[in-house]
Amino acid sequence: MDVRLGGIYGLQRIMKDSPRDQPTIGNILAAYVRTNASKPPAKGQVLPADVDAAFMVLGTRDRKHDGDFRLDLREARLPRLQAADFPEDESGVDLSGGMAQN
């Protein structure tokens, strides 16, 4: 877990230091969330720390550097997540097949 978290936060630092790399890193992190949140957490459990961290990094990125990046969270099972949880400027977010799986 420590290595995964270190990698996620390392990607966050690169994304902040190199805006041109943000779309690529965003796609990597979104794929990580989709892959590791393909099943909802067990009842009473929370998202694993690495998935939560990747999702947080995606949510706090500087959207003016997104270029053609569109947040793709298709099939991700993120508890209590609703489309309304995303800012209005998050156009293109794809939550199909996933969303709130309580």
Secondary structure, 3 states (H helix, E strand, C coil): CHHHHHHHHHHHHHHHHCHHHHHHHHHHHHHHHHHHCCCCCCCCCCCCHHHHHHHHHHHCCCHHHCCCCCCECCCCECCCCCHHHCCCCCCCCECCCCECCC
